[in-house]
Amino acid sequence: MATKHRDRKVAVDLGRALIEAFLTNERVNQVLLDVLDPTLWRINPPCSQRRNIATTFAHILWEWQKTVERRGGGGVKRIAWRRHLEFARGGA
């Protein structure tokens, strides 16, 4: 895959860059949900005795969602997060 280089003389569209970053992050999240062994999600990492990996994953996504909404990004729908939250609660 070829790396695209941006013309530095052209201003960056920060809104577009944010959307692209969100979409890339969402694709990575979906791959993680699809390929990681479900037993790994239930393991408590050494740094946390309260949260396993699945609940930490869901917590980070939830906090990100709230931050986006507080900053006026109400267009981000909770539907996109349902699969993550369902998975954290023990669903697949």
C-alpha positions as CSV (number, residue, x, y, z in Angstrom):
1,M,0.0,0.0,0.0
2,A,1.5,3.3,-1.1
3,T,1.8,6.1,1.4
4,K,0.1,9.3,0.3
5,H,2.0,12.5,0.9
6,R,0.0,15.7,1.6
7,D,0.8,18.9,-0.2
8,R,2.1,21.1,2.7
9,K,1.1,24.2,0.8
10,V,-2.6,23.3,1.1
11,A,-4.3,23.8,4.5
12,V,-5.4,20.7,6.4
13,D,-9.2,20.3,6.7
14,L,-9.3,19.4,10.4
15,G,-12.9,18.3,10.4
16,R,-12.2,15.9,7.6
17,A,-9.0,14.7,9.3
18,L,-11.0,14.0,12.5
19,I,-13.6,12.0,10.6
20,E,-10.9,10.0,8.8
21,A,-9.2,9.3,12.1
22,F,-12.6,8.2,13.7
23,L,-13.3,5.9,10.7
24,T,-9.8,4.3,10.9
25,N,-10.2,3.8,14.6
26,E,-13.6,2.2,14.1
27,R,-12.2,-0.2,11.5
28,V,-9.4,-1.2,14.0
29,N,-12.0,-1.8,16.7
30,Q,-14.1,-4.0,14.5
31,V,-11.0,-6.1,13.5
32,L,-10.1,-6.5,17.2
33,L,-13.7,-7.7,18.0
34,D,-13.5,-10.1,15.1
35,V,-10.1,-11.7,15.5
36,L,-9.2,-11.7,19.2
37,D,-10.0,-14.9,21.0
38,P,-13.0,-14.2,23.3
39,T,-11.2,-15.6,26.3
40,L,-8.6,-12.9,26.0
41,W,-11.3,-10.2,26.5
42,R,-12.1,-11.5,29.9
43,I,-8.5,-11.4,31.3
44,N,-7.7,-8.8,33.8
45,P,-4.4,-7.0,32.9
46,P,-1.8,-6.6,35.6
47,C,-2.5,-2.9,35.8
48,S,-6.2,-3.4,36.7
49,Q,-8.0,-5.7,39.1
50,R,-11.4,-4.0,38.5
51,R,-11.7,-4.1,34.8
52,N,-11.0,-6.8,32.3
53,I,-9.9,-6.0,28.7
54,A,-13.5,-5.9,27.4
55,T,-14.8,-3.5,30.0
56,T,-11.8,-1.3,29.6
57,F,-12.3,-1.3,25.8
58,A,-16.0,-0.4,26.2
59,H,-15.2,2.3,28.8
60,I,-12.7,4.0,26.6
61,L,-15.1,4.0,23.7
62,W,-18.0,5.3,25.9
63,E,-15.8,8.2,27.3
64,W,-14.8,9.1,23.7
65,Q,-18.4,9.1,22.7
66,K,-19.3,11.5,25.5
67,T,-16.5,13.8,24.7
68,V,-17.5,14.0,21.1
69,E,-21.1,14.7,22.1
70,R,-20.1,17.4,24.6
71,R,-18.2,19.2,21.9
72,G,-21.1,19.4,19.6
73,G,-20.6,16.2,17.6
74,G,-24.1,14.9,18.3
75,G,-24.2,13.2,14.9
76,V,-22.2,10.3,16.2
77,K,-24.8,7.7,16.9
78,R,-24.8,5.2,19.7
79,I,-25.7,2.5,17.3
80,A,-22.0,2.3,16.3
81,W,-21.1,1.5,19.9
82,R,-23.7,-1.1,20.6
83,R,-21.6,-4.0,19.4
84,H,-18.7,-2.9,21.5
85,L,-20.8,-2.5,24.6
86,E,-22.6,-5.8,24.0
87,F,-19.3,-7.5,23.7
88,A,-18.1,-6.0,27.0
89,R,-21.2,-7.2,28.7
90,G,-20.4,-10.8,27.7
91,G,-22.1,-11.0,24.3
92,A,-20.3,-11.8,21.1
